[in-house]
Amino acid sequence: MASNDFIQKLWELGPTLAEHTPHGKKLGIKFVAVDKGRATMSLPYNPDLIGDPDTKVLHGGAVTTLLDQACGLAAIAGFDEPSACATLNLSIDYMRAAKPGETIIAQAHCYKTTKHVAFLRAVAHDGDESDPVAMAQATFMATGLRPKDSKAW
């Protein structure tokens, strides 16, 4: 698992990884926390992301992106060495519609890594983890790529 120094760097870089990617920025995804093999992000309610105008429920694609982003950061935090990661597989089970007006929270856990692959589970909820909006199972691959400024790692 990642060292404490590496996790500290991820706390510094987490907001950039979550909030400054083009799609993360557009959706309004926010960095919440990171630890060894774990990451939490949130998606504040945004009327621009409504999937059903009658119910005011957020579009499932926004929830998928939130879960993918949280899993990606948890995967990075799950490897021993810093590396960019790419999604190999992402499976989502939608359990119910998110409550209109509520922030959605995604909590991801990297439960196993091999040399190049991370295996993750994640939950998205709107305040009660025991009543999920969606659950995810994911596999990510370490690409070996590092940021242009490798000193950041």
MOCORRA-V699961 format. One record per residue. N is the residue number from 1. RES is the residue in one letter. PHI is phi in radians with two decimals (999 if undefined). Layout:
# MOCORRA-V699961
N:RES:PHI ; N:RES:PHI
This chain:
# MOCORRA-V699961
1:M:999 ; 2:A:-1.09 ; 3:S:-1.33 ; 4:N:-1.08 ; 5:D:-1.11 ; 6:F:-1.11 ; 7:I:-1.10 ; 8:Q:-1.04 ; 9:K:-1.10 ; 10:L:-1.15 ; 11:W:-1.09 ; 12:E:-1.29 ; 13:L:-1.54 ; 14:G:-0.89 ; 15:P:-1.03 ; 16:T:-1.18 ; 17:L:-1.11 ; 18:A:-1.58 ; 19:E:-1.76 ; 20:H:-2.07 ; 21:T:-1.26 ; 22:P:-0.94 ; 23:H:-1.32 ; 24:G:-1.09 ; 25:K:-1.14 ; 26:K:-1.08 ; 27:L:-1.40 ; 28:G:1.56 ; 29:I:-1.11 ; 30:K:-2.12 ; 31:F:-1.29 ; 32:V:-2.01 ; 33:A:-2.82 ; 34:V:-2.57 ; 35:D:-2.61 ; 36:K:-1.03 ; 37:G:1.26 ; 38:R:-2.37 ; 39:A:-2.66 ; 40:T:-2.28 ; 41:M:-2.37 ; 42:S:-2.32 ; 43:L:-2.27 ; 44:P:-1.08 ; 45:Y:-1.02 ; 46:N:-2.49 ; 47:P:-0.99 ; 48:D:-1.20 ; 49:L:-1.80 ; 50:I:-1.15 ; 51:G:-1.65 ; 52:D:-2.26 ; 53:P:-1.05 ; 54:D:-1.26 ; 55:T:-1.70 ; 56:K:1.18 ; 57:V:-1.41 ; 58:L:-1.11 ; 59:H:-1.14 ; 60:G:-1.05 ; 61:G:-1.11 ; 62:A:-1.19 ; 63:V:-1.15 ; 64:T:-1.04 ; 65:T:-1.10 ; 66:L:-1.04 ; 67:L:-1.11 ; 68:D:-1.07 ; 69:Q:-1.12 ; 70:A:-1.13 ; 71:C:-1.12 ; 72:G:-1.06 ; 73:L:-1.19 ; 74:A:-1.12 ; 75:A:-1.12 ; 76:I:-0.98 ; 77:A:-1.27 ; 78:G:-1.56 ; 79:F:-1.45 ; 80:D:-1.25 ; 81:E:-2.03 ; 82:P:-1.14 ; 83:S:-2.81 ; 84:A:-1.16 ; 85:C:-2.24 ; 86:A:-2.14 ; 87:T:-1.23 ; 88:L:-1.64 ; 89:N:-2.62 ; 90:L:-2.50 ; 91:S:-2.04 ; 92:I:-2.09 ; 93:D:-1.90 ; 94:Y:-1.48 ; 95:M:-1.67 ; 96:R:-2.93 ; 97:A:-1.30 ; 98:A:-1.21 ; 99:K:-1.26 ; 100:P:-0.98 ; 101:G:1.54 ; 102:E:-1.72 ; 103:T:-1.27 ; 104:I:-1.76 ; 105:I:-1.98 ; 106:A:-2.00 ; 107:Q:-2.09 ; 108:A:-2.02 ; 109:H:-2.32 ; 110:C:-1.53 ; 111:Y:-1.65 ; 112:K:-2.79 ; 113:T:-2.30 ; 114:T:-1.94 ; 115:K:-1.03 ; 116:H:-2.23 ; 117:V:-2.19 ; 118:A:-2.03 ; 119:F:-1.98 ; 120:L:-2.37 ; 121:R:-2.26 ; 122:A:-2.59 ; 123:V:-2.25 ; 124:A:-2.04 ; 125:H:-2.51 ; 126:D:-2.03 ; 127:G:2.28 ; 128:D:-2.24 ; 129:E:-1.04 ; 130:S:-1.38 ; 131:D:-2.20 ; 132:P:-1.18 ; 133:V:-1.38 ; 134:A:-2.70 ; 135:M:-2.15 ; 136:A:-2.27 ; 137:Q:-2.19 ; 138:A:-2.49 ; 139:T:-2.28 ; 140:F:-2.14 ; 141:M:-2.03 ; 142:A:-1.26 ; 143:T:-1.52 ; 144:G:1.47 ; 145:L:-1.32 ; 146:R:-2.16 ; 147:P:-1.02 ; 148:K:-0.95 ; 149:D:-1.69 ; 150:S:-1.16 ; 151:K:-1.16 ; 152:A:-1.10 ; 153:W:-1.54
